[in-house]
Amino acid sequence: MTEPHRPATQPTDALKAAAGNAATPEGASPPVVPPVAEPEIVQTRSQWRDVWRQFRSHRGAIVALAIFVFIILFVSVGPLIWRIDPTYVDIRARNSGFSLAHPLGTDQLGRDLLARLMAGGQVSIAVGLTAMAIAIFLGSLIGVMSGYFRRLDGPLMRLTELFLALPLLPLLLLMVTLFREPLSQTFGSAFGIFLLIVSAIGATSWMQSARIVRGEVLGLKEREFILAARSIGTPSHRMIVRHILPNVLSPIMVAATLGIATAIITESALSFLGLGFPPDFPTWGRLLYDAVDQMVLYPQRVIFPGLMISLTVLCVNYIGDGLRDAMDPRIRGR
Amino acid sequence: MLNFTIRRLLLAIPTLLFISLVIFLLLEASPGDPLGDVPLTVPPEVRERMRAALGLGEPWPVRYVLWLKQFFWVEPLYWFDQVFGTAHAADMQRIISFQSRSPVFDVIAQRVPQTLTVVGMSYVVGILIAIPIGIMSAYKQYSWFDQIGTFISMIGFSMPTFFTGVVLIIIFAVKLQWFPSVYDTTHEVTDWNSFLVQARQMVMPVTVLALYNAAQISRFMRSSMLDNLGQDYVRTARAKGLTERVVVLKHVLRNSLIPVVTVIALGLPAVFGGAIITEQVFKVNGLGQLLITAIHGSDIPMVLTLTFIFAILIVVFTLIADILYGVLDPRIRYD
């Protein structure tokens, strides 16, 4: 299958080179290097290397990436170093300020704020990533389906428009309130709520990526390499997996990055309205919500989780911005 | 254009019906019971009668159609009666809230002014800040002004409104004591002094929402200006010897505002939704707060009606945005 596949992608590269773009092989065909001739091309400029080079020149994005990696390390490796149980109630040490035993102080039950920030971050980021994965999966599926199969285009786009017309935040509030009890009974309180929040956010935020992917697929379908692949009788599923999907990867990745930010904000907003995770299961939004009652006396308990949310979202937004610049071949050539 | 509008309006009807059905079924599938707070000592037959009195005895398709009739027929008729003093809807049942036992629309009408003053004001302020910033950052692309503007607007839409709100409360209400932290909705504006009090209590919620909106709109404004500044007609205008002021503020600005206006129209319903959180932070008892209390109290008619009103707002403003786009930009043809 590799042999007839090669000529299919060749015209694209030629086309791109002619258009004055960075002539990089499409991600569609990872090893386009002909197996027989030209042994001297060892250092092929892969697409991802180009993307990375362009990404590095975006200063904000690089700084954001560094901070984001640091945040990830903080919430994942942090608990291994700072070994206080975030749910351990030490009532004698309650409401303590900054000290050596509790660097960020404790809350009204004497739970260590630093440990709670780490544990909360794990949940918040896990929610962000999982909800984004669901939304992107749904969005790409529906986008590719409606872009590739003309018969499905009408109904699927009507469906997308319907979802876009739904009032999302009220609906999310509704779903979370109505289904938290039965789900937490079946799956346990923490995992049930996690499942509910993640699927609710995922199911209500796929529409933008579906539209973007559909547009890209519609444009892609008119290209020569698709015609060539079709002419040798490539079946639809292989066509989508090998030729279409790799070529729409860059808009999907940008949408995915920005989706993480939205999902984290939505989760913390739900937690802030008291409709998120249960109290003994900290997330950044929940920590903020719990601290609001005592914000006059202990403002740091509000500020730290809020800063973590904002910092994470800011980093993710900057990374998305950098990715968009890096993946856009019109800009990458410069 | 007229054809397009009519077609879109006709298409909006099934959309809205479908959305109302989705919300209705979601509420129907919920395990929450409006009679959950009724004590267990109440005998089952009385409980059944209470259930019937709330209209819960019927199967759901009947109740759905009844609600549709109440929403689209009884309520408009009732307003008609109010205006013209007739009595067409005298013996008809309006949508009644489970919690307050008063008509849902009366409660909503009490809450709308609070939401509108805060949300509407913040949107206007946000637009007024965003447009000059967008123009400046596009005109002086990559200057320090543009860099700072980009950074601030990035921060603006990365900080969730519940965090900015709380921080503003800590700084300005607790530490400096400049503004009240709780929005007093019973306050009435009668003279200059009471107007000042009203203005002071509006400052913080409006700032929070305006910051968030301005961050997004200024980004749109900047990219739209950048698109237009590179066009041929700008070079022509400059070549004619027009002053830079006229070129930018007349030729470029007008063309750049076209997409921005539609974005503003599209964002308006989302602002109502987003205001739910801001209202919660500043304890404004507007529509968002009403929705949250209704959800907590399993007040099905209230939740259904409110959510549906949000959906109508979205559909209507999407339509307005599309029509505006066609009216403002003669190159756009909907055929």
Boltz contact constraints between the chains, C-beta under 6 A:
constraints:
  - contact:
      token1: [A, 165]
      token2: [B, 15]
      max_distance: 6.0
  - contact:
      token1: [A, 165]
      token2: [B, 314]
      max_distance: 6.0
  - contact:
      token1: [A, 165]
      token2: [B, 315]
      max_distance: 6.0
  - contact:
      token1: [A, 167]
      token2: [B, 273]
      max_distance: 6.0
  - contact:
      token1: [A, 167]
      token2: [B, 307]
      max_distance: 6.0
  - contact:
      token1: [A, 167]
      token2: [B, 310]
      max_distance: 6.0
  - contact:
      token1: [A, 167]
      token2: [B, 311]
      max_distance: 6.0
  - contact:
      token1: [A, 169]
      token2: [B, 273]
      max_distance: 6.0
  - contact:
      token1: [A, 169]
      token2: [B, 276]
      max_distance: 6.0
  - contact:
      token1: [A, 170]
      token2: [B, 291]
      max_distance: 6.0
  - contact:
      token1: [A, 170]
      token2: [B, 307]
      max_distance: 6.0
  - contact:
      token1: [A, 170]
      token2: [B, 310]
      max_distance: 6.0
  - contact:
      token1: [A, 173]
      token2: [B, 295]
      max_distance: 6.0
  - contact:
      token1: [A, 177]
      token2: [B, 295]
      max_distance: 6.0
  - contact:
      token1: [A, 178]
      token2: [B, 30]
      max_distance: 6.0
  - contact:
      token1: [A, 178]
      token2: [B, 32]
      max_distance: 6.0
  - contact:
      token1: [A, 182]
      token2: [B, 31]
      max_distance: 6.0
  - contact:
      token1: [A, 265]
      token2: [B, 160]
      max_distance: 6.0
  - contact:
      token1: [A, 269]
      token2: [B, 277]
      max_distance: 6.0
  - contact:
      token1: [A, 272]
      token2: [B, 162]
      max_distance: 6.0
  - contact:
      token1: [A, 295]
      token2: [B, 170]
      max_distance: 6.0
  - contact:
      token1: [A, 296]
      token2: [B, 174]
      max_distance: 6.0
  - contact:
      token1: [A, 299]
      token2: [B, 170]
      max_distance: 6.0
  - contact:
      token1: [A, 302]
      token2: [B, 166]
      max_distance: 6.0
  - contact:
      token1: [A, 306]
      token2: [B, 163]
      max_distance: 6.0
  - contact:
      token1: [A, 310]
      token2: [B, 158]
      max_distance: 6.0
  - contact:
      token1: [A, 310]
      token2: [B, 159]
      max_distance: 6.0
  - contact:
      token1: [A, 313]
      token2: [B, 158]
      max_distance: 6.0
  - contact:
      token1: [A, 314]
      token2: [B, 158]
      max_distance: 6.0
  - contact:
      token1: [A, 317]
      token2: [B, 154]
      max_distance: 6.0
  - contact:
      token1: [A, 317]
      token2: [B, 158]
      max_distance: 6.0
